[in-house]
């Protein structure tokens, strides 16, 4: 419905010609008709502008909680580029990295870190593989035993987020609508998670751990519900690397 409002507002937003109000002449009705037409035209224009403003305000008023629920209910596939910054309890950056991620619910994901060092974190839905290219080492374990309370599992999980977290609207900040998630498990190792949405789309994620460190992710060029090559979620250890765990 808003798209119709949008196109209409574009038309209404064009600068109208100045209406000519012809004063009624003695014995004639043309002047009164022209004036009434101008008033109706002006009134209709003002109504269109007001309607457009109301529609734009309604679109911008989508809360973070509404966006969160849409993300977990409607989005089954998700890809994005990410930048990651870890800050200490004094808000000083101690680590920065970037890469790309692919997610397919439930529980399939790949996070490829490209810099400053290359690392792959891959889940096929059953096993979790962590490959450190610099160390030439692969760690493999059951998905249930690793990364349970991490952004990878949070974003790739399916179901009601309220089952695992207490959900709170955290208001607006830096043009984003924020949601705060408080783990219901006391042994999760995470104090809180915050997700930021821009126009209903996931844009940022922050994770505060029990040591006071905050990991911040900024997501760019995100694509929702587009096909992803199934091979993205498969991993074969390269020849010659050390494998730790049960492969």
Secondary structure by P-SEA (a helix, b strand, c coil): caaaaaaaaaaaacccccccccccccccaaaaaaaaaaaaaaaaaaaaaaaaaaaaaaaaaccaaaaaaaaaccccbbbbbbbbbbbcccccccccccbbbbbcccccbbbbbcccbbbbbbbcccbbbbbbccccbbbbccccccccccaaaaaacccccccccccccccccccbbbbbbbbccccccccbbbbbbccccccbbbbbccccbbbbbbbccccccccccccccbbbbcccccccccc
